[in-house]
């Protein structure tokens, strides 16, 4: 019996169904997947849970090797994924096997056992951060050179700063105006003061690091940008467990990652503040002011650790 390929319980359906362009894309998804199946001669399994903007399923290729088919709703954050995966070429990241650009589809290496670092609770949080730092260091070590089709962090953050400033008056948000203002300033200032630019994963949270056989951990689902390495680390610190109400733990984790990766812990904290403000205002503007206030609760600590 063929697996059900398009259950409406997948996050991609609930996320995109309410968007006009998303609804249209979802309607064409079965035909697109069938076209890709025939193009690459795939036998598809039941889809993986995946993210909110892509349909992902395990596949078997004609030669019997395992793969993963990822079909992504077209959006700017996903546009550079193929180029970044090509440059990493399997170094600390999942391998790219093939691309179907017209269908925004990637054929990827199948990672086994694929346990997310977020779920590896038998490993102490500090050690999980050290393991993540090893992956980060390899990703950053890849030369970027000329012709890299990846957006610059300065341009991305300039856009975020404008939108975040405009959202500061969102009804019900009730966020500390001084911290919001400082977060917006940091979004504008930090990219230009970086002493180097590296190829960043862009969404390196513990759920996007999977246990693998050929390497201990591999990164998946990048949203690549080119810029300041200190930008990358806040999702790892914040999500490996929940240290937001433990200032001393936050401080020790910033120091740990900064020491391993050769960064300034105050700069890592400054980026954490900038990203926290942007995320809190995003939540408030999207109908979750309580979530925005909850996210901002850590902002005073981050400002103190950053010295701003």
C-alpha positions in Angstrom: 0.0 0.0 0.0 1.4 3.4 -1.0 2.1 5.8 1.9 -0.1 8.9 2.4 2.1 11.6 1.0 0.2 14.7 1.8 -1.4 14.5 5.2 -2.9 17.8 6.3 -1.3 17.4 9.7 2.1 18.4 8.3 3.3 21.8 9.5 3.7 23.0 6.0 0.0 22.7 5.4 -1.1 24.5 8.5 1.5 27.3 8.0 0.9 28.0 4.3 -2.8 27.2 3.9 -3.8 30.7 5.1 -1.5 32.5 2.6 -2.9 33.2 -0.9 0.5 32.3 -2.5 0.9 29.4 -0.1 -2.5 28.0 -0.8 -1.8 28.0 -4.5 1.6 26.3 -4.0 0.0 23.6 -1.8 -2.6 22.9 -4.5 0.2 22.2 -7.0 2.3 20.2 -4.6 1.1 16.6 -5.5 1.8 17.2 -9.2 5.2 18.7 -8.4 6.2 15.8 -6.2 5.1 13.3 -8.9 7.1 15.1 -11.5 10.2 15.0 -9.3 9.6 11.3 -8.5 9.6 10.5 -12.2 12.6 12.8 -12.9 14.8 11.1 -10.4 13.2 7.6 -10.4 12.4 7.7 -6.7 10.4 5.4 -4.5 8.9 7.7 -1.8 8.2 6.9 1.8 5.8 8.6 4.2 6.7 12.3 4.6 8.8 13.5 7.5 7.4 16.1 9.7 9.6 18.8 8.1 9.4 22.5 8.6 6.7 25.1 8.0 7.8 25.9 4.5 8.8 22.6 2.9 7.6 19.2 2.2 10.2 16.5 3.0 10.1 12.7 2.4 12.5 9.8 2.5 13.2 8.3 -0.9 15.1 5.4 -2.5 17.0 6.1 -5.8 17.1 3.7 -8.7 20.4 2.3 -7.5 18.9 1.5 -4.1 20.6 4.3 -2.2 18.6 6.3 0.3 17.9 10.0 -0.1 15.6 12.7 1.0 13.4 14.8 -1.3 12.8 18.3 -0.1 10.4 20.6 -1.9 10.3 24.1 -0.7 7.8 26.9 -1.0 9.7 29.7 -2.8 10.8 32.4 -0.3 14.0 34.5 0.1 15.5 32.6 3.1 15.5 29.4 1.1 17.0 30.7 -2.1 20.6 30.3 -1.2 20.4 26.8 0.3 21.6 24.9 -2.8 24.7 27.2 -3.2 25.7 26.9 0.5 25.3 23.1 0.4 27.5 22.9 -2.7 30.2 24.9 -1.0 30.1 22.8 2.2 30.1 19.7 0.0 29.3 17.4 3.0 31.7 19.1 5.4 29.6 19.2 8.6 26.4 19.6 6.5 24.1 17.2 4.7 25.2 16.4 1.2 23.4 17.8 -1.8 22.8 15.1 -4.4 20.8 17.0 -7.0 18.7 20.1 -7.6 15.6 20.8 -9.6 15.6 24.6 -9.6 12.3 25.1 -11.4 10.5 23.1 -8.7 12.5 24.5 -5.8 13.4 20.9 -4.9 16.6 19.3 -3.5 17.6 15.7 -3.4 19.6 15.3 -0.2 21.7 12.7 1.6 19.6 10.6 4.0 21.0 11.1 7.5 20.8 8.2 10.0 20.0 7.9 12.9 19.0 11.6 12.6 18.5 12.2 16.3 18.4 16.0 16.7 20.9 17.5 19.1 17.9 19.0 20.8 16.7 15.6 21.8 20.0 14.2 22.9 19.1 14.8 26.6 21.6 12.2 27.8 24.4 14.7 26.8 24.8 17.6 29.3 23.9 21.0 27.7 27.4 22.4 27.9 28.8 19.4 26.0 26.0 19.7 23.4 27.2 23.3 22.8 30.7 22.1 22.4 29.6 19.5 19.8 27.6 22.2 18.0 30.7 24.5 18.1 32.7 21.8 16.3 30.1 21.8 13.5 30.0 25.6 13.4 33.8 25.8 13.1 33.8 23.5 10.0 30.9 25.4 8.4 32.7 28.7 8.8 36.0 27.3 7.5 34.8 26.9 4.0 36.2 29.7 1.7 33.5 31.9 0.3 35.4 33.6 -2.5 33.7 35.4 -5.3 30.4 34.6 -6.9 28.7 33.2 -3.8 24.9 33.5 -4.3 24.2 34.1 -0.7 22.7 37.3 0.8 24.9 39.5 3.0 24.0 39.8 6.7 24.2 43.6 6.6 21.4 43.9 4.0 19.3 41.3 5.8 19.6 43.0 9.2 19.0 46.5 7.7 15.7 45.2 6.5 14.9 43.6 9.9 15.8 46.9 11.6 13.4 48.9 9.5 10.6 46.4 10.1 11.3 46.0 13.8 11.3 49.7 14.4 8.0 50.0 12.6 6.5 47.2 14.7 7.6 48.9 18.0 4.2 50.4 18.5 2.3 47.2 17.9 -0.8 47.3 20.1 -0.5 45.1 23.2 3.2 44.5 22.8 4.1 46.7 25.8 7.9 46.1 25.4 10.7 48.1 27.0 11.2 51.0 24.5 14.8 51.5 25.4 15.7 47.9 24.9 13.8 47.8 21.6 15.6 50.9 20.4 19.0 49.4 21.4 18.1 46.1 19.6 17.3 48.0 16.4 20.5 50.0 16.7 22.5 46.8 17.0 20.8 45.3 14.0 22.1 48.2 12.0 25.6 48.5 13.7 26.8 45.0 14.3 27.2 43.7 10.7 29.4 46.6 9.6 31.7 46.3 12.6 32.6 42.6 12.1 36.2 41.8 11.5 35.4 39.0 9.1 32.6 37.4 7.1 31.9 33.7 6.9 29.3 31.5 5.3 26.7 31.2 8.1 24.1 28.5 8.4 21.6 31.1 9.4 19.3 28.9 11.4 21.6 26.8 13.5 19.4 25.7 16.3 19.7 22.3 18.1 16.9 20.9 16.0 18.9 21.4 12.8 21.9 19.3 13.9 21.3 15.6 13.4 23.3 12.6 14.6 24.9 10.8 11.6 26.9 7.8 10.7 29.6 9.4 8.5 30.1 12.3 10.9 29.0 12.7 14.6 26.6 15.6 13.7 25.5 17.1 10.5 23.7 20.5 9.9 20.5 20.5 7.9 18.0 23.1 6.6 20.3 26.2 6.3 19.0 29.7 5.6 22.5 30.9 4.6 23.8 34.4 4.9 27.3 35.8 4.6 28.6 37.8 7.6 29.6 38.1 11.2 30.2 34.7 12.9 29.0 36.0 16.2 25.5 36.3 14.7 25.1 32.5 14.5 25.2 31.4 18.1 22.1 32.6 20.0 19.7 29.9 18.9 22.1 27.3 20.1 22.5 28.9 23.5 18.8 29.6 23.9 17.4 26.3 22.7 19.8 23.6 23.9 17.7 23.9 27.1 16.1 27.0 28.5 18.7 29.1 30.3 17.0 32.5 29.9 16.2 32.9 33.6 19.7 31.9 34.7 22.1 34.8 34.0 25.2 33.0 35.2 24.4 30.0 32.9 23.9 32.4 30.0 27.2 34.1 30.7 29.1 30.8 31.0 27.7 29.6 27.7 28.6 32.7 25.8 32.1 32.4 27.2 32.3 28.7 26.3 31.3 29.2 22.7 33.4 32.4 22.4 36.5 30.6 23.7 36.1 27.6 21.4 35.4 29.7 18.3 37.7 32.7 19.0 35.0 35.3 19.5 34.2 38.1 21.9 31.5 36.9 24.4 30.1 40.4 24.7 29.6 40.5 20.9 27.8 37.2 21.0 25.6 38.6 23.7 24.9 41.8 21.7 23.8 39.7 18.7 21.6 37.7 21.1 19.9 41.0 22.2 19.4 42.2 18.6 17.9 38.8 17.6 15.7 38.7 20.7 14.2 42.1 20.0 13.6 41.3 16.4 11.9 38.0 17.3 9.8 39.5 20.1 8.5 42.2 17.8 7.8 39.6 15.1 5.7 37.6 17.6 3.8 40.7 18.7 3.1 41.7 15.1 1.8 38.2 14.3 -0.8 38.1 17.0 1.2 36.8 19.9 2.0 39.9 22.1 2.3 37.6 25.2 5.0 35.6 23.3 6.8 38.8 22.5 6.8 39.8 26.1 8.0 36.4 27.2 10.9 36.5 24.7 11.9 40.0 25.8 12.2 38.9 29.5 15.8 37.9 28.9 16.7 41.2 27.1 17.9 43.1 30.2 20.3 40.2 31.0 21.6 40.1 27.5 22.1 43.9 27.5 24.1 43.6 30.7 26.3 40.8 29.3 26.8 42.7 26.1 27.7 45.9 28.0 25.2 48.0 26.1 
